[in-house]
Amino acid sequence: MKVDPENKVKIVVTHSGCPLMKKGATIYLNGSLIDYRESAPVCVTALAGIYPWIMTARFGIESPAMGFDGNYRVCCPDKLVEFAISSCHPAPRF
């Protein structure tokens, strides 16, 4: 298995009870950078809370033991927003 830390990551809001993050909002990461041109606004608290799954997707790891079912499905620390996190292959260069 080749582990590549430069996969582009897609984060989609699948449910939201938060006024800051709307259902359907999508955030794209290119490596460790947010693609601001393509992304909706993102809550930094949510991003920090879901970062382990972001890194897992960034490295292209698909682990059922970590809840992978085509996406990683996780909540923000406040449990107000649910996300689907996945790798986008191949990672484009900006």
Biopython code that builds the backbone (N, CA, C, O; Angstrom):
import numpy as np
from Bio.PDB.StructureBuilder import StructureBuilder

atoms = [
    (1, "MET", "N", (0.850, -1.183, 0.000)),
    (1, "MET", "CA", (0.000, 0.000, 0.000)),
    (1, "MET", "C", (0.891, 1.241, 0.000)),
    (1, "MET", "O", (1.818, 1.348, 0.803)),
    (2, "LYS", "N", (0.607, 2.167, -0.897)),
    (2, "LYS", "CA", (1.314, 3.442, -0.945)),
    (2, "LYS", "C", (0.512, 4.477, -0.168)),
    (2, "LYS", "O", (-0.669, 4.687, -0.443)),
    (3, "VAL", "N", (1.138, 5.108, 0.781)),
    (3, "VAL", "CA", (0.490, 6.144, 1.572)),
    (3, "VAL", "C", (0.939, 7.491, 1.030)),
    (3, "VAL", "O", (2.133, 7.790, 1.013)),
    (4, "ASP", "N", (-0.014, 8.308, 0.587)),
    (4, "ASP", "CA", (0.284, 9.595, -0.033)),
    (4, "ASP", "C", (-0.372, 10.714, 0.757)),
    (4, "ASP", "O", (-1.596, 10.843, 0.722)),
    (5, "PRO", "N", (0.409, 11.538, 1.476)),
    (5, "PRO", "CA", (-0.199, 12.589, 2.301)),
    (5, "PRO", "C", (-0.729, 13.771, 1.515)),
    (5, "PRO", "O", (-1.192, 14.743, 2.111)),
    (6, "GLU", "N", (-0.675, 13.716, 0.200)),
    (6, "GLU", "CA", (-1.097, 14.863, -0.590)),
    (6, "GLU", "C", (-2.438, 14.667, -1.291)),
    (6, "GLU", "O", (-2.758, 15.419, -2.211)),
    (7, "ASN", "N", (-3.228, 13.677, -0.881)),
    (7, "ASN", "CA", (-4.560, 13.525, -1.460)),
    (7, "ASN", "C", (-5.396, 14.754, -1.168)),
    (7, "ASN", "O", (-5.321, 15.327, -0.081)),
    (8, "LYS", "N", (-6.187, 15.151, -2.139)),
    (8, "LYS", "CA", (-7.160, 16.213, -1.914)),
    (8, "LYS", "C", (-8.285, 15.614, -1.076)),
    (8, "LYS", "O", (-8.669, 14.464, -1.289)),
    (9, "VAL", "N", (-8.813, 16.377, -0.132)),
    (9, "VAL", "CA", (-9.866, 15.900, 0.768)),
    (9, "VAL", "C", (-11.123, 16.732, 0.566)),
    (9, "VAL", "O", (-11.068, 17.957, 0.449)),
    (10, "LYS", "N", (-12.246, 16.048, 0.527)),
    (10, "LYS", "CA", (-13.562, 16.688, 0.396)),
    (10, "LYS", "C", (-14.328, 16.467, 1.696)),
    (10, "LYS", "O", (-14.454, 15.340, 2.175)),
    (11, "ILE", "N", (-14.836, 17.563, 2.259)),
    (11, "ILE", "CA", (-15.602, 17.520, 3.504)),
    (11, "ILE", "C", (-16.975, 18.118, 3.203)),
    (11, "ILE", "O", (-17.078, 19.283, 2.820)),
    (12, "VAL", "N", (-18.024, 17.323, 3.376)),
    (12, "VAL", "CA", (-19.381, 17.768, 3.069)),
    (12, "VAL", "C", (-20.202, 17.789, 4.350)),
    (12, "VAL", "O", (-20.183, 16.824, 5.115)),
    (13, "VAL", "N", (-20.923, 18.880, 4.590)),
    (13, "VAL", "CA", (-21.841, 18.962, 5.730)),
    (13, "VAL", "C", (-23.094, 18.173, 5.362)),
    (13, "VAL", "O", (-23.818, 18.542, 4.437)),
    (14, "THR", "N", (-23.347, 17.081, 6.095)),
    (14, "THR", "CA", (-24.500, 16.229, 5.797)),
    (14, "THR", "C", (-25.701, 16.513, 6.695)),
    (14, "THR", "O", (-26.828, 16.141, 6.370)),
    (15, "HIS", "N", (-25.456, 17.165, 7.810)),
    (15, "HIS", "CA", (-26.526, 17.572, 8.732)),
    (15, "HIS", "C", (-25.994, 18.745, 9.546)),
    (15, "HIS", "O", (-24.824, 18.768, 9.926)),
    (16, "SER", "N", (-26.865, 19.717, 9.809)),
    (16, "SER", "CA", (-26.390, 20.864, 10.586)),
    (16, "SER", "C", (-27.497, 21.470, 11.436)),
    (16, "SER", "O", (-28.613, 21.697, 10.970)),
    (17, "GLY", "N", (-27.159, 21.722, 12.687)),
    (17, "GLY", "CA", (-27.988, 22.491, 13.591)),
    (17, "GLY", "C", (-27.249, 23.760, 13.983)),
    (17, "GLY", "O", (-27.560, 24.384, 14.998)),
    (18, "CYS", "N", (-26.270, 24.134, 13.172)),
    (18, "CYS", "CA", (-25.406, 25.282, 13.448)),
    (18, "CYS", "C", (-25.644, 26.374, 12.410)),
    (18, "CYS", "O", (-25.712, 26.079, 11.217)),
    (19, "PRO", "N", (-25.772, 27.633, 12.840)),
    (19, "PRO", "CA", (-25.982, 28.707, 11.865)),
    (19, "PRO", "C", (-24.738, 29.034, 11.037)),
    (19, "PRO", "O", (-24.843, 29.720, 10.021)),
    (20, "LEU", "N", (-23.569, 28.556, 11.453)),
    (20, "LEU", "CA", (-22.334, 28.865, 10.746)),
    (20, "LEU", "C", (-22.042, 27.921, 9.583)),
    (20, "LEU", "O", (-21.381, 28.305, 8.619)),
    (21, "MET", "N", (-22.535, 26.691, 9.676)),
    (21, "MET", "CA", (-22.247, 25.693, 8.645)),
    (21, "MET", "C", (-23.566, 25.119, 8.146)),
    (21, "MET", "O", (-24.307, 24.502, 8.912)),
    (22, "LYS", "N", (-23.856, 25.316, 6.884)),
    (22, "LYS", "CA", (-25.126, 24.898, 6.296)),
    (22, "LYS", "C", (-25.023, 23.497, 5.690)),
    (22, "LYS", "O", (-23.974, 23.105, 5.180)),
    (23, "LYS", "N", (-26.114, 22.759, 5.754)),
    (23, "LYS", "CA", (-26.165, 21.446, 5.115)),
    (23, "LYS", "C", (-25.831, 21.596, 3.634)),
    (23, "LYS", "O", (-26.322, 22.507, 2.968)),
    (24, "GLY", "N", (-24.996, 20.699, 3.129)),
    (24, "GLY", "CA", (-24.580, 20.743, 1.740)),
    (24, "GLY", "C", (-23.305, 21.535, 1.503)),
    (24, "GLY", "O", (-22.703, 21.425, 0.434)),
    (25, "ALA", "N", (-22.881, 22.330, 2.478)),
    (25, "ALA", "CA", (-21.630, 23.088, 2.329)),
    (25, "ALA", "C", (-20.475, 22.105, 2.141)),
    (25, "ALA", "O", (-20.440, 21.046, 2.767)),
    (26, "THR", "N", (-19.539, 22.465, 1.280)),
    (26, "THR", "CA", (-18.406, 21.603, 0.988)),
    (26, "THR", "C", (-17.112, 22.376, 1.168)),
    (26, "THR", "O", (-16.990, 23.529, 0.756)),
    (27, "ILE", "N", (-16.147, 21.708, 1.794)),
    (27, "ILE", "CA", (-14.821, 22.273, 2.011)),
    (27, "ILE", "C", (-13.830, 21.336, 1.324)),
    (27, "ILE", "O", (-13.920, 20.117, 1.469)),
    (28, "TYR", "N", (-12.890, 21.904, 0.582)),
    (28, "TYR", "CA", (-11.857, 21.111, -0.070)),
    (28, "TYR", "C", (-10.508, 21.472, 0.518)),
    (28, "TYR", "O", (-10.190, 22.646, 0.709)),
    (29, "LEU", "N", (-9.719, 20.448, 0.801)),
    (29, "LEU", "CA", (-8.346, 20.634, 1.237)),
    (29, "LEU", "C", (-7.433, 20.059, 0.170)),
    (29, "LEU", "O", (-7.653, 18.951, -0.318)),
    (30, "ASN", "N", (-6.424, 20.805, -0.184)),
    (30, "ASN", "CA", (-5.403, 20.322, -1.101)),
    (30, "ASN", "C", (-4.143, 20.138, -0.280)),
    (30, "ASN", "O", (-3.426, 21.100, -0.005)),
    (31, "GLY", "N", (-3.871, 18.890, 0.115)),
    (31, "GLY", "CA", (-2.799, 18.650, 1.071)),
    (31, "GLY", "C", (-3.212, 19.283, 2.393)),
    (31, "GLY", "O", (-4.290, 18.993, 2.911)),
    (32, "SER", "N", (-2.371, 20.134, 2.933)),
    (32, "SER", "CA", (-2.684, 20.771, 4.215)),
    (32, "SER", "C", (-3.351, 22.133, 4.069)),
    (32, "SER", "O", (-3.569, 22.817, 5.069)),
    (33, "LEU", "N", (-3.680, 22.542, 2.845)),
    (33, "LEU", "CA", (-4.241, 23.874, 2.620)),
    (33, "LEU", "C", (-5.717, 23.822, 2.248)),
    (33, "LEU", "O", (-6.146, 22.939, 1.505)),
    (34, "ILE", "N", (-6.491, 24.772, 2.766)),
    (34, "ILE", "CA", (-7.890, 24.915, 2.366)),
    (34, "ILE", "C", (-7.918, 25.569, 0.993)),
    (34, "ILE", "O", (-7.248, 26.575, 0.760)),
    (35, "ASP", "N", (-8.694, 24.993, 0.089)),
    (35, "ASP", "CA", (-8.899, 25.579, -1.238)),
    (35, "ASP", "C", (-10.023, 26.604, -1.092)),
    (35, "ASP", "O", (-11.200, 26.268, -1.224)),
    (36, "TYR", "N", (-9.655, 27.849, -0.821)),
    (36, "TYR", "CA", (-10.640, 28.891, -0.545)),
    (36, "TYR", "C", (-11.524, 29.214, -1.741)),
    (36, "TYR", "O", (-12.671, 29.622, -1.563)),
    (37, "ARG", "N", (-11.015, 29.040, -2.953)),
    (37, "ARG", "CA", (-11.811, 29.337, -4.151)),
    (37, "ARG", "C", (-12.982, 28.374, -4.310)),
    (37, "ARG", "O", (-14.031, 28.755, -4.831)),
    (38, "GLU", "N", (-12.812, 27.132, -3.865)),
    (38, "GLU", "CA", (-13.835, 26.108, -4.068)),
    (38, "GLU", "C", (-14.643, 25.801, -2.812)),
    (38, "GLU", "O", (-15.638, 25.079, -2.887)),
    (39, "SER", "N", (-14.241, 26.331, -1.662)),
    (39, "SER", "CA", (-14.811, 25.913, -0.387)),
    (39, "SER", "C", (-15.789, 26.907, 0.214)),
    (39, "SER", "O", (-15.682, 28.118, 0.018)),
    (40, "ALA", "N", (-16.750, 26.354, 0.957)),
    (40, "ALA", "CA", (-17.643, 27.162, 1.782)),
    (40, "ALA", "C", (-16.869, 27.603, 3.027)),
    (40, "ALA", "O", (-15.814, 27.043, 3.323)),
    (41, "PRO", "N", (-17.375, 28.592, 3.754)),
    (41, "PRO", "CA", (-16.731, 28.956, 5.025)),
    (41, "PRO", "C", (-16.689, 27.749, 5.965)),
    (41, "PRO", "O", (-17.573, 26.892, 5.937)),
    (42, "VAL", "N", (-15.663, 27.701, 6.782)),
    (42, "VAL", "CA", (-15.486, 26.555, 7.680)),
    (42, "VAL", "C", (-15.253, 27.042, 9.104)),
    (42, "VAL", "O", (-14.551, 28.027, 9.333)),
    (43, "CYS", "N", (-15.847, 26.343, 10.041)),
    (43, "CYS", "CA", (-15.657, 26.619, 11.466)),
    (43, "CYS", "C", (-14.350, 25.964, 11.911)),
    (43, "CYS", "O", (-14.165, 24.760, 11.731)),
    (44, "VAL", "N", (-13.461, 26.740, 12.482)),
    (44, "VAL", "CA", (-12.165, 26.219, 12.905)),
    (44, "VAL", "C", (-12.310, 25.210, 14.042)),
    (44, "VAL", "O", (-11.542, 24.251, 14.107)),
    (45, "THR", "N", (-13.264, 25.404, 14.926)),
    (45, "THR", "CA", (-13.491, 24.438, 16.006)),
    (45, "THR", "C", (-13.897, 23.082, 15.427)),
    (45, "THR", "O", (-13.406, 22.043, 15.869)),
    (46, "ALA", "N", (-14.787, 23.095, 14.444)),
    (46, "ALA", "CA", (-15.190, 21.852, 13.791)),
    (46, "ALA", "C", (-14.001, 21.210, 13.096)),
    (46, "ALA", "O", (-13.795, 20.002, 13.212)),
    (47, "LEU", "N", (-13.218, 22.000, 12.376)),
    (47, "LEU", "CA", (-12.068, 21.484, 11.657)),
    (47, "LEU", "C", (-11.072, 20.822, 12.603)),
    (47, "LEU", "O", (-10.539, 19.753, 12.303)),
    (48, "ALA", "N", (-10.825, 21.453, 13.736)),
    (48, "ALA", "CA", (-9.903, 20.873, 14.719)),
    (48, "ALA", "C", (-10.443, 19.554, 15.270)),
    (48, "ALA", "O", (-9.679, 18.612, 15.482)),
    (49, "GLY", "N", (-11.746, 19.483, 15.502)),
    (49, "GLY", "CA", (-12.353, 18.278, 16.065)),
    (49, "GLY", "C", (-12.384, 17.093, 15.126)),
    (49, "GLY", "O", (-12.348, 15.948, 15.578)),
    (50, "ILE", "N", (-12.450, 17.340, 13.825)),
    (50, "ILE", "CA", (-12.537, 16.246, 12.856)),
    (50, "ILE", "C", (-11.195, 15.982, 12.176)),
    (50, "ILE", "O", (-11.117, 15.170, 11.253)),
    (51, "TYR", "N", (-10.146, 16.659, 12.623)),
    (51, "TYR", "CA", (-8.860, 16.574, 11.950)),
    (51, "TYR", "C", (-8.271, 15.166, 11.857)),
    (51, "TYR", "O", (-7.645, 14.860, 10.842)),
    (52, "PRO", "N", (-8.433, 14.288, 12.857)),
    (52, "PRO", "CA", (-7.898, 12.923, 12.680)),
    (52, "PRO", "C", (-8.467, 12.214, 11.449)),
    (52, "PRO", "O", (-7.742, 11.482, 10.775)),
    (53, "TRP", "N", (-9.729, 12.414, 11.152)),
    (53, "TRP", "CA", (-10.345, 11.786, 9.981)),
    (53, "TRP", "C", (-9.907, 12.490, 8.699)),
    (53, "TRP", "O", (-9.781, 11.858, 7.651)),
    (54, "ILE", "N", (-9.676, 13.790, 8.785)),
    (54, "ILE", "CA", (-9.143, 14.518, 7.632)),
    (54, "ILE", "C", (-7.774, 13.950, 7.265)),
    (54, "ILE", "O", (-7.508, 13.687, 6.092)),
    (55, "MET", "N", (-6.914, 13.761, 8.245)),
    (55, "MET", "CA", (-5.584, 13.211, 7.982)),
    (55, "MET", "C", (-5.677, 11.798, 7.428)),
    (55, "MET", "O", (-4.914, 11.436, 6.532)),
    (56, "THR", "N", (-6.587, 11.007, 7.937)),
    (56, "THR", "CA", (-6.769, 9.644, 7.437)),
    (56, "THR", "C", (-7.158, 9.674, 5.964)),
    (56, "THR", "O", (-6.619, 8.907, 5.167)),
    (57, "ALA", "N", (-8.091, 10.553, 5.595)),
    (57, "ALA", "CA", (-8.490, 10.689, 4.195)),
    (57, "ALA", "C", (-7.346, 11.254, 3.364)),
    (57, "ALA", "O", (-7.135, 10.830, 2.228)),
    (58, "ARG", "N", (-6.624, 12.188, 3.913)),
    (58, "ARG", "CA", (-5.510, 12.802, 3.197)),
    (58, "ARG", "C", (-4.440, 11.774, 2.836)),
    (58, "ARG", "O", (-3.804, 11.867, 1.786)),
    (59, "PHE", "N", (-4.250, 10.791, 3.723)),
    (59, "PHE", "CA", (-3.281, 9.737, 3.458)),
    (59, "PHE", "C", (-3.880, 8.588, 2.653)),
    (59, "PHE", "O", (-3.181, 7.622, 2.346)),
    (60, "GLY", "N", (-5.166, 8.677, 2.305)),
    (60, "GLY", "CA", (-5.791, 7.653, 1.481)),
    (60, "GLY", "C", (-6.122, 6.373, 2.225)),
    (60, "GLY", "O", (-6.270, 5.322, 1.601)),
    (61, "ILE", "N", (-6.243, 6.436, 3.541)),
    (61, "ILE", "CA", (-6.538, 5.255, 4.345)),
    (61, "ILE", "C", (-8.045, 5.053, 4.403)),
    (61, "ILE", "O", (-8.790, 5.977, 4.733)),
    (62, "GLU", "N", (-8.490, 3.850, 4.083)),
    (62, "GLU", "CA", (-9.911, 3.505, 4.092)),
    (62, "GLU", "C", (-10.107, 2.389, 5.111)),
    (62, "GLU", "O", (-10.079, 1.210, 4.760)),
    (63, "SER", "N", (-10.305, 2.759, 6.363)),
    (63, "SER", "CA", (-10.357, 1.801, 7.462)),
    (63, "SER", "C", (-11.774, 1.610, 7.993)),
    (63, "SER", "O", (-12.325, 2.516, 8.618)),
    (64, "PRO", "N", (-12.374, 0.433, 7.749)),
    (64, "PRO", "CA", (-13.694, 0.166, 8.339)),
    (64, "PRO", "C", (-13.667, 0.246, 9.873)),
    (64, "PRO", "O", (-14.678, 0.573, 10.494)),
    (65, "ALA", "N", (-12.513, -0.052, 10.481)),
    (65, "ALA", "CA", (-12.394, 0.030, 11.941)),
    (65, "ALA", "C", (-12.554, 1.465, 12.438)),
    (65, "ALA", "O", (-12.916, 1.687, 13.594)),
    (66, "MET", "N", (-12.286, 2.443, 11.563)),
    (66, "MET", "CA", (-12.455, 3.854, 11.916)),
    (66, "MET", "C", (-13.764, 4.416, 11.381)),
    (66, "MET", "O", (-13.987, 5.626, 11.422)),
    (67, "GLY", "N", (-14.640, 3.527, 10.874)),
    (67, "GLY", "CA", (-15.948, 3.967, 10.422)),
    (67, "GLY", "C", (-16.041, 4.264, 8.937)),
    (67, "GLY", "O", (-17.014, 4.881, 8.505)),
    (68, "PHE", "N", (-15.060, 3.844, 8.136)),
    (68, "PHE", "CA", (-15.091, 4.143, 6.702)),
    (68, "PHE", "C", (-16.141, 3.282, 6.008)),
    (68, "PHE", "O", (-16.142, 2.057, 6.137)),
    (69, "ASP", "N", (-17.037, 3.943, 5.267)),
    (69, "ASP", "CA", (-18.044, 3.236, 4.465)),
    (69, "ASP", "C", (-18.171, 3.915, 3.099)),
    (69, "ASP", "O", (-19.270, 4.048, 2.561)),
    (70, "GLY", "N", (-17.044, 4.337, 2.553)),
    (70, "GLY", "CA", (-17.013, 5.155, 1.346)),
    (70, "GLY", "C", (-16.682, 6.588, 1.705)),
    (70, "GLY", "O", (-16.149, 7.335, 0.885)),
    (71, "ASN", "N", (-16.996, 6.968, 2.924)),
    (71, "ASN", "CA", (-16.671, 8.250, 3.551)),
    (71, "ASN", "C", (-16.439, 7.966, 5.030)),
    (71, "ASN", "O", (-16.850, 6.931, 5.555)),
    (72, "TYR", "N", (-15.774, 8.905, 5.683)),
    (72, "TYR", "CA", (-15.763, 8.900, 7.144)),
    (72, "TYR", "C", (-16.874, 9.835, 7.567)),
    (72, "TYR", "O", (-16.948, 10.962, 7.078)),
    (73, "ARG", "N", (-17.738, 9.397, 8.462)),
    (73, "ARG", "CA", (-18.853, 10.219, 8.940)),
    (73, "ARG", "C", (-18.593, 10.564, 10.399)),
    (73, "ARG", "O", (-18.548, 9.692, 11.267)),
    (74, "VAL", "N", (-18.423, 11.865, 10.646)),
    (74, "VAL", "CA", (-18.068, 12.337, 11.985)),
    (74, "VAL", "C", (-18.827, 13.617, 12.315)),
    (74, "VAL", "O", (-19.375, 14.273, 11.429)),
    (75, "CYS", "N", (-18.853, 13.963, 13.599)),
    (75, "CYS", "CA", (-19.520, 15.181, 14.093)),
    (75, "CYS", "C", (-18.484, 16.161, 14.614)),
    (75, "CYS", "O", (-17.379, 15.782, 15.001)),
    (76, "CYS", "N", (-18.865, 17.422, 14.614)),
    (76, "CYS", "CA", (-18.029, 18.445, 15.235)),
    (76, "CYS", "C", (-18.065, 18.248, 16.754)),
    (76, "CYS", "O", (-18.919, 17.514, 17.251)),
    (77, "PRO", "N", (-17.162, 18.882, 17.496)),
    (77, "PRO", "CA", (-17.133, 18.728, 18.952)),
    (77, "PRO", "C", (-18.444, 19.120, 19.650)),
    (77, "PRO", "O", (-18.779, 18.571, 20.699)),
    (78, "ASP", "N", (-19.182, 20.070, 19.065)),
    (78, "ASP", "CA", (-20.448, 20.494, 19.666)),
    (78, "ASP", "C", (-21.609, 19.569, 19.305)),
    (78, "ASP", "O", (-22.721, 19.744, 19.803)),
    (79, "LYS", "N", (-21.353, 18.591, 18.444)),
    (79, "LYS", "CA", (-22.362, 17.637, 17.974)),
    (79, "LYS", "C", (-23.521, 18.309, 17.235)),
    (79, "LYS", "O", (-24.634, 17.784, 17.203)),
    (80, "LEU", "N", (-23.254, 19.458, 16.649)),
    (80, "LEU", "CA", (-24.268, 20.188, 15.887)),
    (80, "LEU", "C", (-24.173, 19.931, 14.386)),
    (80, "LEU", "O", (-25.157, 20.070, 13.660)),
    (81, "VAL", "N", (-22.974, 19.552, 13.927)),
    (81, "VAL", "CA", (-22.736, 19.393, 12.496)),
    (81, "VAL", "C", (-22.153, 18.007, 12.236)),
    (81, "VAL", "O", (-21.224, 17.570, 12.916)),
    (82, "GLU", "N", (-22.716, 17.325, 11.243)),
    (82, "GLU", "CA", (-22.183, 16.035, 10.813)),
    (82, "GLU", "C", (-21.526, 16.223, 9.451)),
    (82, "GLU", "O", (-22.013, 16.973, 8.605)),
    (83, "PHE", "N", (-20.419, 15.530, 9.262)),
    (83, "PHE", "CA", (-19.631, 15.643, 8.045)),
    (83, "PHE", "C", (-19.419, 14.280, 7.400)),
    (83, "PHE", "O", (-19.401, 13.256, 8.083)),
    (84, "ALA", "N", (-19.261, 14.275, 6.085)),
    (84, "ALA", "CA", (-18.771, 13.124, 5.331)),
    (84, "ALA", "C", (-17.424, 13.545, 4.762)),
    (84, "ALA", "O", (-17.333, 14.539, 4.041)),
    (85, "ILE", "N", (-16.378, 12.790, 5.084)),
    (85, "ILE", "CA", (-15.012, 13.135, 4.706)),
    (85, "ILE", "C", (-14.479, 12.050, 3.780)),
    (85, "ILE", "O", (-14.576, 10.862, 4.090)),
    (86, "SER", "N", (-13.917, 12.455, 2.643)),
    (86, "SER", "CA", (-13.365, 11.468, 1.712)),
    (86, "SER", "C", (-12.166, 12.044, 0.959)),
    (86, "SER", "O", (-11.984, 13.259, 0.879)),
    (87, "SER", "N", (-11.361, 11.144, 0.414)),
    (87, "SER", "CA", (-10.254, 11.537, -0.460)),
    (87, "SER", "C", (-10.783, 11.778, -1.854)),
    (87, "SER", "O", (-11.741, 11.139, -2.289)),
    (88, "CYS", "N", (-10.154, 12.700, -2.547)),
    (88, "CYS", "CA", (-10.437, 12.931, -3.963)),
    (88, "CYS", "C", (-9.181, 12.509, -4.705)),
    (88, "CYS", "O", (-8.112, 13.069, -4.462)),
    (89, "HIS", "N", (-9.280, 11.545, -5.594)),
    (89, "HIS", "CA", (-8.112, 11.041, -6.316)),
    (89, "HIS", "C", (-8.165, 11.476, -7.762)),
    (89, "HIS", "O", (-9.255, 11.482, -8.334)),
    (90, "PRO", "N", (-7.089, 11.830, -8.378)),
    (90, "PRO", "CA", (-5.825, 12.234, -7.758)),
    (90, "PRO", "C", (-5.917, 13.677, -7.270)),
    (90, "PRO", "O", (-6.830, 14.410, -7.649)),
    (91, "ALA", "N", (-4.987, 14.069, -6.446)),
    (91, "ALA", "CA", (-4.992, 15.429, -5.914)),
    (91, "ALA", "C", (-4.523, 16.413, -6.975)),
    (91, "ALA", "O", (-3.398, 16.301, -7.463)),
    (92, "PRO", "N", (-5.370, 17.379, -7.343)),
    (92, "PRO", "CA", (-4.919, 18.381, -8.319)),
    (92, "PRO", "C", (-3.922, 19.335, -7.677)),
    (92, "PRO", "O", (-3.919, 19.500, -6.457)),
    (93, "ARG", "N", (-3.096, 19.950, -8.467)),
    (93, "ARG", "CA", (-2.115, 20.930, -7.979)),
    (93, "ARG", "C", (-2.617, 22.323, -8.316)),
    (93, "ARG", "O", (-2.938, 22.603, -9.471)),
    (94, "PHE", "N", (-2.689, 23.202, -7.321)),
    (94, "PHE", "CA", (-3.123, 24.581, -7.522)),
    (94, "PHE", "C", (-1.934, 25.481, -7.538)),
    (94, "PHE", "O", (-2.079, 26.694, -7.697)),
]
sb = StructureBuilder()
sb.init_structure("model")
sb.init_model(0)
sb.init_chain("A")
sb.init_seg("    ")
for serial, (resi, resn, name, xyz) in enumerate(atoms, 1):
    if name == "N":
        sb.init_residue(resn, " ", resi, " ")
    sb.init_atom(name, np.array(xyz, "f"), 0.0, 1.0, " ", f" {name:<3s}", serial, name[0])
structure = sb.get_structure()
